[in-house]
Amino acid sequence: MGVTNFTFTLKKTLKNKMKTHKEINWSEIFRNAAEVKINELDKYKHNIVDINEIAANLPKELLEYFSSDPNDTDVEEFKKLKELEEQRMNNLKSLELDE
């Protein structure tokens, strides 16, 4: 495996704080962070998304809301939102025609 150097630009305040923690291998921290980000991007590039990973990052209230059965109020709100979205799309189309 080839190794290469990489240069980062950091704010001085961050650099100074990092200097106070000489026990930490900052290069390793940055390498790991880069690897995690690249792996995330690769997953999305190939449309490989773990539903549990997504759910773990959602607020608990939102999960509870979507896991419950819809009630009459939910259905009515959805109908209103759908109608508003249709109006928005029609407005956008009319703007495109005006150009």
N, C-alpha and C positions, 0 to 999 in steps of 0.2 A: 504494500500500500504506500503510495507516494504521499509525502507530507508537504504542505505549502504554508507560507505565512499569510496572515490576513491582518489588516490594520483597521482598527475601529476609531471613530472620533467620539469622544465622550465629553459631557459637560465637566468643567473643572470640579464642581462640587461633588459630582458622582465619583470622579477619579480620586479625589481626596478621601472620600468615605471608603472607597475600595482599598486604598493604601493602609487604612487603619486595621484591615483584616488580612494581614500577611499570611495567616494560616490557611487561607482559601486559595485554591488554584483557579484563578479567574479564567485562564485559558480553557480549562476543562469545563467550567460553567458555560462559557460561550460556545464551545464545541457541542456540548450536550443540547443547548438551546437551539442551535442551528440544525442539529440532527432531528430533534423533535419537530421543528417547523417544517423541514423538508419532508419528513414522513407524513405529516398532516396534509401537505400540499399534494403529495403523491396519492394519498387516499382519495382526496377530492378529485384529482385529475382522472382517476380511474373509477370514479363514482362508487368507491368503497367506503361507506359510512356506516359505522356501528350505531344502531338505533339506541342502544343502551348508553353509549358515549354522549349522544345528543341529549337524551333524557336526563343524564346526570348533570348537565349544565343548565337545565331549565329550572326556573323557580318552582318550588313545591306547590304553590297555589295554582300555577298554570297547569302542572301535571294533574292535579286533582280536578281542575275544571274540565280538562279534556278527557279525563277518564270516566267522568260521570255521564249519565244519559242526558241528552238534551231535553230541556223542558220547553213549555210553550213560549216563554219569554225569550229563550235562546233562538228559537225558530223565527220569531217575529223580528228580533234584532238582526238575524242573518238576512232576512228578506229586505229589511231597510238598507243594510250595508250593500247588498247586491244591487238594489235600485240606485243607490248613490254611486256605486262603481260604474254602472251602465251610463248614468248621466255624465260622469267624469270622462268616460271613454268617448261619448258622443261629443262632448265639448272639445276634447283633444282633436277628434276627427274634423270638426268644423274649423278649428284653428289651422289645421294642415291644409284644408281646402282654400282658406283665405290667402295663403301665401302664394 
